[in-house]
């Protein structure tokens, strides 16, 4: 996730910021422009409308008008803005959520806000990759639910374009309990959403994109009995065999669908972390084991078609540095993975599909990186 600067004063701000701490400007993310903006009220143009502020010392304002997402106005739960000519009261991210938990419960409200924040981060990365939003196409829809007393537990998963997530995953203690019980090295809200979005985009890019033959050659045949495969996976307990030679995680070894979803999530991890590192290139360099020179991390979105080998060359030393920083503070590794050559082949498959989709949706005549 890149960092941003306040339109008005130029001070550093972040993707989830709602106010510039330096100049006091109201801030909102503009999905139609994929940028953070300092806004000023425009009551002369209509109730609850805002304009983009100009640089300090100027009187220039953008002609484009916005309103704040209703979840910001009513619940302080969103920092996305809606173009004034879009008559929806929810932003493009919030309107993807079809079912909410009971928000009169303060715990559910807190959890839901955390889940929506992770979903906006997912939205940003997918939009930057050209996967959404695209006029005339639909992204996934979401149902965020809480367990009810005496009822069946809410199971996180994907079915037919709908991603369901149990909001209990927003509680650190509960998430840690489940991670330990399942023998997982990593479990986060953004990781869940990236994984489940992988199932959605498997339908879009592989099944409906004419890529089944290539997918099966790399990941295996998804027609294998899914339920039986998962039962066998959990029956093995911690004795999961030599999964690391071909997969990004132990769970990826359970079935080709889960292999794809885990690999997809990992690819989004790579994209987001590389973009974050590139945003902070103010003299910080990452040692490149393949070169005697020190290597600057570059933004994976800086060119229309980032080369996968360039991403990998930056990824390995970057994650080593990330883990070393965590260890210096007495924390566990932030990136508890080691990618094998077999896993890299699968990540490359995901990369090529995403980049092909990006090129199909990009304006014709643009430069090719």
KAJO-V963563 format. One line per field, one symbol per residue. ss: DSSP state (h for helix, s for strand, l for the rest). Layout:
# KAJO-V963563
ss=???
This chain:
# KAJO-V963563
ss=lllssllllllsslllllsllllllsssssllllssssssslhhhllllsssllllllllllllsssslhhhhhhllllssssllllllllllhhhsssllllllhhhhhhhhhhhhhhhhhhhhhhhllllllllllllssssslllllllllllsssllssssshhhhlhhhhhhhhhhlllllllhhhhhhhhhhhhhhhhhhhllllhhhhhhhhllllllhhhhhhhhhhlllllllhhhlllllhhhhlhhhhhhhhhhhhhhhhhhhhhhhhllllllssllllllssllllllllllllhhhhhhhhhhhhhhhhhhhhhllllllllllllhhhhhhhhhhhhhhhhhhhhhllllllll
